C-alpha cells in the first residue's frame, strides 16, 4: 500500500523482536478496526522460533486496518497495522485492503522527534504524550492456556500441555477449512514447520499410503495427519525447537571436551534455612526454594574461582574470561528446552536473586520468554531432581564453560556427628569444558558448592 502523504495514516511495521530474526507469526490481535489506541498500548502478540512477544503501538489514534490475519507469518519490516492518527480530519484514506502475504513497498514514515526504536515498538517520547479518551475499552483479552510454558526446572511442577497454533499461510488455512481438516492434526513438511497445500490434501486421504505421501529425503518423516506408524515403529518429524536444540547439543558435545564430576552432600541445614527464609520479612513476596540457595552457592563459588566463568574463542585461539555472571536456568517447556538467564546475577542480593528467579518463572509460564533473555549466558543450572532422579551428566549450553546439575533431595541414612541419622541428601554433578577448566579448578568449584550447601553460613563467610 502507498503511504498517505498527509501523514494522517501511520503504518506500524513488524519489528525485529529478537537478534537477527527475519519473521514472526501473529498469534493474536488485541484490537480491531475502529478501536481507539494510545501510545504504548499492546495491540498484538507475535511468536518467533522460541518466544512470544507483545507489541505496543507507538502512537495514538484509531485502528484503520489490520494487514494480516492471526496465524500468518510476517516478514520483519512488513506493515501489520494502519492507524489513523488524526481521526475526523477530512482526507483521502488509504485502501483498507484485506491482509496480504506480500505487502507492497511503502514510503518510510518519519518518526516523531526524540523517539528511538527499541527491541519491540519504540521508546517513549521526550515530551509527554497527550492521551485522547478511549472510544471503547481497547481491552487486552485474558491470557489463556495457549502459550502456557511452565518453568518446571524451578518449581517441580510438570509443564502443562500447551496449545501451539499451526503455521500455515492464509490460502492453506482456507483450503483446510473448506475440506474440513483441523490444521492441528497435520504434520507439516514445509520450511520452518509450515503446513503446505500438499499436507492438507494428504490429510484428506482415507488412509496413509505411499501414493499419498510426497517424495521426501530419506531422513525426513512421511507426510501424515499423525506421526507415521509402520509396523512396530513410529516416526516423528524433527522440527522447530527440538531441531534447534538437537543441533546445539550435538555441536556442544562434539566441540567442547566434556568432563563431569559428582559429589553427594548433606543439605539438611540448607533445607532448614529455606524454611526460615520463607518467614523472613525481607523475603516477603518472593519465592524461596532450594534452587535459590543452590544458585547463590554457585555464584559464591564462581567468585572464589573466577576462571571457571569463561568461554573458548576458537577463531582467535583465546580464553575469554567473563567478569560478570549471566546465570542460566534450564527450563523444560511445551515448546522444548529453553535456557533463559538472569543478567548480572553476581551483583544481586538474595532477595533480588529470588525476585529475578520468580520473574523468570512467571515469564516462562506465560510463554513470554524473549530471545534476548536466552542470549549471553555464562553458566547454567539444570534441576533434574524435580523428575525424581539422583543426578545426570549435563551437556554444556553452547558458548558456556560449566553447567551444574542438581539431583533429587531425599531422606537417607547419613553419618552425622559420629552417628547414623536420617538426613536430607542430594547429588550434584558439574560438567565443564576441559579446554579451559582443568580437573583441579572444576573440582574446587564443585567442592565449594557442596560445602556451602552443607554449611549455608558460608554464604556469609565466603560471600
LINFENCOR-V415276 format. One record per residue. N is the residue number from 1. RES is the residue in one letter. PHI is phi in radians with two decimals (none if undefined). OMEGA is omega in whole degrees, 0 to 359 (none if undefined). D_FIRST is the distance of its C-alpha to the first C-alpha in whole Angstrom. Layout:
n = (N & N)
res = (RES & RES)
phi = (PHI & PHI)
omega = (OMEGA & OMEGA)
d_first = (D_FIRST & D_FIRST)
This chain:
n = (1 & 2 & 3 & 4 & 5 & 6 & 7 & 8 & 9 & 10 & 11 & 12 & 13 & 14 & 15 & 16 & 17 & 18 & 19 & 20 & 21 & 22 & 23 & 24 & 25 & 26 & 27 & 28 & 29 & 30 & 31 & 32 & 33 & 34 & 35 & 36 & 37 & 38 & 39 & 40 & 41 & 42 & 43 & 44 & 45 & 46 & 47 & 48 & 49 & 50 & 51 & 52 & 53 & 54 & 55 & 56 & 57 & 58 & 59 & 60 & 61 & 62 & 63 & 64 & 65 & 66 & 67 & 68 & 69 & 70 & 71 & 72 & 73 & 74 & 75 & 76 & 77 & 78 & 79 & 80 & 81 & 82 & 83 & 84 & 85 & 86 & 87 & 88 & 89 & 90 & 91 & 92 & 93 & 94 & 95 & 96 & 97 & 98 & 99 & 100 & 101 & 102 & 103 & 104 & 105 & 106 & 107 & 108 & 109 & 110 & 111 & 112 & 113 & 114 & 115 & 116 & 117 & 118 & 119 & 120 & 121 & 122 & 123 & 124 & 125 & 126 & 127 & 128 & 129 & 130 & 131 & 132 & 133 & 134 & 135 & 136 & 137 & 138 & 139 & 140 & 141 & 142 & 143 & 144 & 145 & 146 & 147 & 148 & 149 & 150 & 151 & 152 & 153 & 154 & 155 & 156 & 157 & 158 & 159 & 160 & 161 & 162 & 163 & 164 & 165 & 166 & 167 & 168 & 169 & 170 & 171 & 172 & 173 & 174 & 175 & 176 & 177 & 178 & 179 & 180 & 181 & 182 & 183 & 184 & 185 & 186 & 187 & 188 & 189 & 190 & 191 & 192 & 193 & 194 & 195 & 196 & 197 & 198 & 199 & 200 & 201 & 202 & 203 & 204 & 205 & 206 & 207 & 208 & 209 & 210 & 211 & 212 & 213 & 214 & 215 & 216 & 217 & 218 & 219 & 220 & 221 & 222 & 223 & 224 & 225 & 226 & 227 & 228 & 229 & 230 & 231 & 232 & 233 & 234 & 235 & 236 & 237 & 238 & 239 & 240 & 241 & 242 & 243 & 244 & 245 & 246 & 247 & 248 & 249 & 250 & 251 & 252 & 253 & 254 & 255 & 256 & 257 & 258 & 259 & 260 & 261 & 262 & 263 & 264 & 265 & 266 & 267 & 268 & 269 & 270 & 271 & 272 & 273 & 274 & 275 & 276 & 277 & 278 & 279 & 280 & 281 & 282 & 283 & 284 & 285 & 286 & 287 & 288 & 289 & 290 & 291 & 292 & 293 & 294 & 295 & 296 & 297 & 298 & 299 & 300 & 301 & 302 & 303 & 304 & 305 & 306 & 307 & 308 & 309 & 310 & 311 & 312 & 313 & 314 & 315 & 316 & 317 & 318 & 319 & 320 & 321 & 322 & 323 & 324 & 325 & 326 & 327 & 328 & 329 & 330 & 331 & 332 & 333 & 334 & 335 & 336 & 337 & 338 & 339 & 340 & 341 & 342 & 343 & 344 & 345 & 346 & 347 & 348 & 349 & 350 & 351 & 352 & 353 & 354 & 355 & 356 & 357 & 358 & 359 & 360 & 361 & 362 & 363 & 364 & 365 & 366 & 367 & 368 & 369 & 370 & 371 & 372 & 373 & 374 & 375 & 376 & 377 & 378 & 379 & 380 & 381 & 382 & 383 & 384 & 385 & 386 & 387 & 388 & 389 & 390 & 391 & 392 & 393 & 394 & 395 & 396 & 397 & 398 & 399 & 400 & 401 & 402 & 403 & 404 & 405 & 406 & 407 & 408 & 409 & 410 & 411 & 412 & 413 & 414 & 415 & 416 & 417 & 418 & 419 & 420 & 421 & 422 & 423 & 424 & 425 & 426 & 427 & 428 & 429 & 430 & 431 & 432 & 433 & 434 & 435 & 436 & 437 & 438 & 439 & 440 & 441 & 442 & 443 & 444 & 445 & 446 & 447 & 448 & 449 & 450 & 451 & 452 & 453 & 454 & 455 & 456 & 457 & 458 & 459 & 460 & 461 & 462 & 463)
res = (X & X & X & X & X & X & X & X & X & X & X & X & X & X & X & X & X & X & X & X & X & X & X & X & X & X & X & X & X & X & X & X & X & X & X & X & X & X & X & X & X & X & X & X & X & X & X & X & X & X & X & X & X & X & X & X & X & X & X & X & X & X & X & X & X & X & X & X & X & X & X & X & X & X & X & X & X & X & X & X & X & X & X & X & X & X & X & X & X & X & X & X & X & X & X & X & X & X & X & X & X & X & X & X & X & X & X & X & X & X & X & X & X & X & X & X & X & X & X & X & X & X & X & X & X & X & X & X & X & X & X & X & X & X & X & X & X & X & X & X & X & X & X & X & X & X & X & X & X & X & X & X & X & X & X & X & X & X & X & X & X & X & X & X & X & X & X & X & X & X & X & X & X & X & X & X & X & X & X & X & X & X & X & X & X & X & X & X & X & X & X & X & X & X & X & X & X & X & X & X & X & X & X & X & X & X & X & X & X & X & X & X & X & X & X & X & X & X & X & X & X & X & X & X & X & X & X & X & X & X & X & X & X & X & X & X & X & X & X & X & X & X & X & X & X & X & X & X & X & X & X & X & X & X & X & X & X & X & X & X & X & X & X & X & X & X & X & X & X & X & X & X & X & X & X & X & X & X & X & X & X & X & X & X & X & X & X & X & X & X & X & X & X & X & X & X & X & X & X & X & X & X & X & X & X & X & X & X & X & X & X & X & X & X & X & X & X & X & X & X & X & X & X & X & X & X & X & X & X & X & X & X & X & X & X & X & X & X & X & X & X & X & X & X & X & X & X & X & X & X & X & X & X & X & X & X & X & X & X & X & X & X & X & X & X & X & X & X & X & X & X & X & X & X & X & X & X & X & X & X & X & X & X & X & X & X & X & X & X & X & X & X & X & X & X & X & X & X & X & X & X & X & X & X & X & X & X & X & X & X & X & X & X & X & X & X & X & X & X & X & X & X & X & X & X & X & X & X & X & X & X & X & X & X & X & X & X & X & X & X & X & X & X & X & X & X & X & X & X & X & X & X & X & X & X & X & X & X & X & X & X & X & X)
phi = (none & -1.64 & -1.16 & -1.24 & -1.18 & -1.32 & 1.11 & -1.24 & -1.83 & -1.88 & -1.78 & -1.67 & -1.75 & -1.10 & -1.47 & -1.40 & -1.48 & -2.33 & -1.83 & 1.45 & -1.22 & -1.88 & -2.73 & -2.68 & -1.69 & -1.38 & -1.40 & -2.73 & -1.63 & -1.72 & -2.33 & -2.35 & -0.91 & 1.74 & -1.31 & -1.46 & -2.20 & -2.20 & -0.92 & 1.66 & -1.31 & -1.25 & -1.92 & -2.79 & -2.08 & -2.14 & -2.30 & -1.78 & -1.06 & -2.35 & -2.52 & -1.88 & -2.34 & -1.59 & -1.86 & -1.57 & -1.40 & -1.62 & -2.74 & -1.46 & 2.71 & -2.14 & -1.11 & -1.66 & -2.78 & -1.76 & -1.47 & -2.43 & -1.37 & -1.09 & 1.60 & -1.55 & -1.56 & -2.08 & -1.24 & -1.06 & 1.72 & -1.42 & -1.20 & -1.99 & -2.65 & -1.92 & -2.11 & -1.46 & -1.52 & -2.40 & -1.09 & 1.62 & -1.50 & -1.13 & -2.93 & -1.32 & -1.47 & -1.22 & -1.15 & -1.47 & -1.21 & -1.18 & -0.93 & -2.23 & -1.41 & -2.18 & -1.14 & -1.27 & -1.05 & -2.43 & -1.19 & -1.32 & -1.30 & -1.23 & -1.44 & -1.04 & -1.05 & 1.57 & -1.82 & -2.15 & -1.19 & -2.16 & -0.96 & -2.29 & 1.28 & -2.42 & -1.28 & -1.28 & -1.31 & -1.14 & -1.64 & -1.18 & -1.64 & -1.37 & -1.60 & -1.52 & -1.03 & -1.24 & -1.37 & -2.78 & -1.31 & -1.40 & -1.42 & -1.56 & -1.08 & -1.12 & -1.33 & -1.57 & -1.28 & -1.07 & 1.18 & -1.47 & -2.00 & -1.67 & -1.46 & -1.14 & -1.16 & -1.70 & -2.11 & 1.32 & -1.73 & -1.03 & -1.19 & -1.28 & -1.17 & -2.01 & -1.63 & -1.71 & -1.38 & -1.08 & -1.58 & -2.84 & -1.35 & -0.87 & -1.09 & -1.21 & -1.06 & -1.14 & -1.05 & -1.10 & -1.13 & -1.13 & -1.57 & 1.26 & -1.80 & -1.46 & -1.05 & -1.17 & -1.64 & -1.73 & -1.53 & -1.28 & -2.11 & -1.31 & -1.07 & 1.04 & 1.33 & -1.49 & -1.35 & -1.80 & -1.08 & -1.09 & -1.07 & -1.15 & -1.10 & -1.10 & -1.25 & -1.52 & -1.16 & -1.01 & -2.74 & -1.06 & -2.61 & -1.03 & -1.22 & -1.46 & -1.67 & -1.19 & -1.11 & -2.33 & -1.13 & -1.00 & -1.47 & -1.60 & -1.39 & -1.11 & -1.36 & -2.80 & -1.17 & -2.33 & -0.88 & -1.24 & -1.84 & -2.14 & 1.10 & -1.83 & -2.19 & -2.17 & -1.88 & -2.05 & -1.06 & -1.66 & -2.71 & 1.05 & -1.10 & -1.05 & -1.16 & -1.14 & -1.12 & -1.04 & -1.10 & -1.16 & -1.21 & -1.12 & -1.05 & -1.22 & -1.11 & -1.81 & -1.96 & -1.65 & -1.21 & -1.44 & -2.25 & -2.14 & -2.07 & -2.24 & -2.64 & -1.83 & -2.43 & -1.44 & -1.92 & -1.03 & -1.15 & -1.11 & -1.15 & -1.16 & -1.12 & -1.02 & -1.15 & -1.18 & -1.16 & -1.10 & -1.77 & -1.35 & -1.12 & -1.27 & -1.85 & -1.09 & 1.51 & -2.11 & -1.47 & -2.00 & -2.58 & -1.00 & -1.04 & -1.05 & -1.31 & -1.11 & -1.07 & -1.15 & -1.11 & -1.10 & -1.12 & -1.16 & -1.09 & -1.15 & -1.09 & -1.35 & -2.35 & -1.11 & -1.18 & -1.30 & -1.64 & -2.61 & -2.49 & -1.76 & -1.72 & -1.14 & -1.11 & -1.58 & 0.93 & -2.38 & -1.71 & -1.77 & -1.43 & -1.69 & -1.66 & -2.58 & -2.19 & -1.77 & -1.48 & -1.50 & -2.17 & -1.18 & -2.21 & -1.59 & -2.10 & -1.01 & -1.46 & 2.10 & -1.33 & -2.13 & -2.29 & -1.22 & -2.32 & -1.59 & -1.19 & 0.90 & -1.08 & -1.14 & -1.59 & -1.60 & -1.30 & -1.07 & -1.07 & -1.17 & -1.14 & -1.10 & -1.12 & -1.13 & -1.09 & -1.09 & -1.14 & -1.09 & -1.11 & -1.06 & -1.12 & -1.16 & -1.06 & -1.48 & 1.21 & -1.90 & -1.08 & -1.56 & -1.00 & -1.10 & -1.21 & -1.85 & -1.79 & 1.42 & -1.16 & -2.02 & -2.48 & -2.37 & -2.04 & -2.17 & -1.72 & -1.31 & -1.10 & -1.15 & -1.68 & 1.47 & -1.70 & -1.30 & -3.04 & -2.75 & -2.04 & -1.17 & -1.61 & -1.06 & -1.20 & -0.89 & 1.55 & -1.92 & -1.82 & -2.67 & -2.52 & -1.86 & -1.77 & -1.96 & -1.53 & -1.16 & -1.62 & -2.22 & -1.39 & -2.39 & -1.19 & -2.56 & -1.37 & -2.26 & 0.96 & 1.42 & -2.26 & -1.43 & -2.35 & -1.28 & -2.31 & -1.51 & -2.22 & -2.46 & -2.05 & -1.87 & -2.29 & -2.07 & -1.71 & -2.52 & -1.43 & -1.26 & -1.20 & -2.15 & -2.12 & -1.48 & -1.06 & -1.12 & -1.12 & -1.06 & -1.15 & -1.13 & -1.10 & -1.13 & -1.11 & -1.16 & -1.06 & -1.11 & -1.11 & -1.18 & -1.21 & -1.34 & -2.24 & -1.09 & -1.12 & -1.17 & -1.03 & -1.55 & -1.24 & -1.71 & -1.37)
omega = (180 & 182 & 179 & 183 & 179 & 180 & 177 & 182 & 180 & 179 & 177 & 186 & 177 & 180 & 173 & 184 & 177 & 179 & 178 & 178 & 186 & 181 & 177 & 179 & 175 & 181 & 186 & 171 & 176 & 180 & 177 & 177 & 182 & 179 & 175 & 178 & 179 & 180 & 179 & 180 & 177 & 182 & 179 & 175 & 180 & 182 & 175 & 183 & 185 & 187 & 173 & 186 & 174 & 183 & 175 & 177 & 184 & 178 & 177 & 174 & 179 & 181 & 179 & 182 & 170 & 189 & 181 & 176 & 172 & 181 & 180 & 174 & 188 & 177 & 175 & 181 & 179 & 179 & 182 & 181 & 177 & 182 & 174 & 184 & 178 & 182 & 180 & 179 & 180 & 175 & 181 & 182 & 175 & 180 & 179 & 184 & 176 & 179 & 181 & 181 & 180 & 179 & 180 & 176 & 181 & 180 & 180 & 180 & 180 & 180 & 177 & 182 & 175 & 181 & 182 & 177 & 177 & 184 & 174 & 180 & 184 & 179 & 181 & 178 & 178 & 177 & 180 & 181 & 178 & 183 & 173 & 180 & 177 & 178 & 178 & 181 & 176 & 190 & 174 & 182 & 178 & 177 & 183 & 181 & 177 & 182 & 177 & 181 & 186 & 180 & 184 & 180 & 188 & 188 & 175 & 180 & 181 & 181 & 179 & 178 & 182 & 180 & 181 & 180 & 181 & 178 & 177 & 178 & 182 & 179 & 179 & 177 & 179 & 178 & 180 & 179 & 181 & 182 & 179 & 182 & 176 & 182 & 182 & 181 & 186 & 173 & 184 & 176 & 181 & 179 & 179 & 176 & 181 & 177 & 181 & 177 & 179 & 178 & 181 & 180 & 179 & 182 & 181 & 180 & 182 & 180 & 179 & 178 & 180 & 181 & 183 & 184 & 177 & 178 & 183 & 174 & 182 & 184 & 184 & 180 & 176 & 179 & 177 & 180 & 178 & 176 & 187 & 177 & 180 & 181 & 180 & 181 & 174 & 180 & 181 & 180 & 176 & 183 & 174 & 184 & 179 & 180 & 180 & 179 & 180 & 180 & 180 & 182 & 177 & 178 & 181 & 184 & 184 & 175 & 180 & 177 & 185 & 168 & 179 & 177 & 186 & 173 & 176 & 190 & 175 & 183 & 182 & 181 & 177 & 179 & 176 & 179 & 177 & 180 & 179 & 181 & 180 & 180 & 180 & 183 & 179 & 179 & 181 & 177 & 178 & 181 & 177 & 178 & 181 & 181 & 179 & 182 & 173 & 179 & 180 & 178 & 178 & 180 & 178 & 179 & 178 & 178 & 180 & 181 & 188 & 182 & 179 & 182 & 187 & 176 & 182 & 177 & 184 & 183 & 182 & 185 & 180 & 169 & 183 & 178 & 180 & 179 & 177 & 178 & 170 & 190 & 179 & 176 & 181 & 185 & 175 & 182 & 177 & 178 & 182 & 181 & 176 & 178 & 173 & 181 & 178 & 182 & 177 & 181 & 182 & 182 & 188 & 172 & 180 & 176 & 179 & 178 & 178 & 179 & 180 & 177 & 178 & 178 & 178 & 178 & 182 & 180 & 180 & 179 & 182 & 182 & 185 & 179 & 184 & 176 & 181 & 181 & 181 & 180 & 170 & 179 & 179 & 174 & 186 & 171 & 173 & 186 & 180 & 180 & 180 & 178 & 176 & 180 & 185 & 178 & 179 & 175 & 187 & 176 & 182 & 169 & 184 & 179 & 180 & 185 & 184 & 174 & 182 & 175 & 180 & 181 & 180 & 177 & 186 & 175 & 184 & 173 & 186 & 177 & 182 & 182 & 175 & 180 & 177 & 182 & 173 & 181 & 178 & 189 & 175 & 176 & 178 & 176 & 178 & 173 & 180 & 181 & 187 & 175 & 184 & 176 & 179 & 184 & 181 & 182 & 180 & 180 & 180 & 179 & 181 & 179 & 178 & 179 & 180 & 181 & 179 & 181 & 176 & 178 & 186 & 176 & 177 & 173 & 180 & 184 & 179 & 185 & none)
d_first = (0 & 4 & 6 & 9 & 12 & 15 & 14 & 14 & 11 & 12 & 10 & 13 & 13 & 15 & 18 & 21 & 23 & 26 & 28 & 26 & 24 & 21 & 20 & 20 & 21 & 20 & 23 & 23 & 21 & 23 & 21 & 19 & 17 & 19 & 21 & 22 & 22 & 23 & 23 & 25 & 24 & 24 & 21 & 21 & 23 & 22 & 25 & 25 & 28 & 31 & 29 & 28 & 26 & 25 & 22 & 22 & 19 & 20 & 20 & 21 & 19 & 18 & 16 & 13 & 12 & 12 & 10 & 13 & 17 & 20 & 21 & 18 & 19 & 16 & 16 & 16 & 14 & 11 & 9 & 11 & 12 & 10 & 13 & 15 & 17 & 19 & 19 & 22 & 20 & 20 & 16 & 14 & 11 & 8 & 8 & 9 & 8 & 11 & 11 & 10 & 12 & 10 & 7 & 5 & 7 & 6 & 9 & 12 & 13 & 16 & 19 & 21 & 25 & 27 & 24 & 24 & 23 & 25 & 25 & 23 & 21 & 22 & 26 & 27 & 27 & 31 & 31 & 31 & 28 & 29 & 28 & 27 & 29 & 28 & 27 & 28 & 29 & 26 & 28 & 28 & 30 & 33 & 33 & 34 & 36 & 33 & 32 & 36 & 37 & 41 & 43 & 46 & 47 & 48 & 49 & 51 & 49 & 47 & 43 & 42 & 40 & 37 & 34 & 31 & 28 & 28 & 25 & 23 & 20 & 19 & 20 & 24 & 24 & 24 & 26 & 28 & 28 & 29 & 32 & 33 & 33 & 33 & 30 & 33 & 36 & 34 & 35 & 31 & 32 & 28 & 28 & 28 & 29 & 26 & 27 & 27 & 27 & 31 & 32 & 31 & 33 & 36 & 36 & 37 & 40 & 43 & 44 & 44 & 45 & 45 & 43 & 40 & 39 & 37 & 39 & 38 & 40 & 43 & 42 & 40 & 40 & 40 & 38 & 39 & 38 & 40 & 42 & 44 & 48 & 50 & 54 & 54 & 51 & 48 & 45 & 42 & 39 & 38 & 35 & 33 & 35 & 38 & 37 & 36 & 39 & 41 & 40 & 41 & 44 & 45 & 44 & 46 & 49 & 50 & 49 & 51 & 54 & 55 & 58 & 58 & 61 & 62 & 64 & 65 & 66 & 67 & 65 & 67 & 67 & 63 & 62 & 65 & 63 & 60 & 61 & 63 & 59 & 58 & 60 & 60 & 58 & 56 & 54 & 54 & 50 & 50 & 50 & 53 & 54 & 56 & 53 & 53 & 56 & 55 & 52 & 54 & 57 & 55 & 54 & 57 & 58 & 55 & 57 & 60 & 59 & 56 & 56 & 55 & 51 & 50 & 48 & 49 & 47 & 47 & 46 & 48 & 51 & 51 & 51 & 49 & 51 & 48 & 50 & 47 & 47 & 44 & 46 & 44 & 45 & 44 & 42 & 43 & 40 & 38 & 35 & 38 & 40 & 38 & 40 & 39 & 41 & 42 & 42 & 45 & 47 & 50 & 50 & 49 & 52 & 53 & 52 & 48 & 49 & 49 & 46 & 44 & 45 & 44 & 41 & 40 & 42 & 40 & 36 & 37 & 38 & 35 & 33 & 32 & 33 & 31 & 31 & 32 & 35 & 36 & 36 & 39 & 42 & 45 & 48 & 47 & 49 & 49 & 51 & 52 & 55 & 53 & 53 & 57 & 58 & 60 & 58 & 56 & 55 & 51 & 49 & 48 & 44 & 43 & 44 & 46 & 50 & 51 & 51 & 53 & 54 & 55 & 57 & 59 & 61 & 64 & 68 & 70 & 74 & 74 & 77 & 76 & 79 & 82 & 81 & 79 & 76 & 73 & 70 & 66 & 66 & 62 & 62 & 59 & 58 & 56 & 55 & 54 & 53 & 57 & 55 & 55 & 57 & 61 & 63 & 65 & 61 & 60 & 63 & 63 & 60 & 61 & 64 & 63 & 60 & 63 & 65 & 63 & 62 & 66 & 67 & 64 & 66 & 65 & 61 & 63 & 66 & 64 & 60)
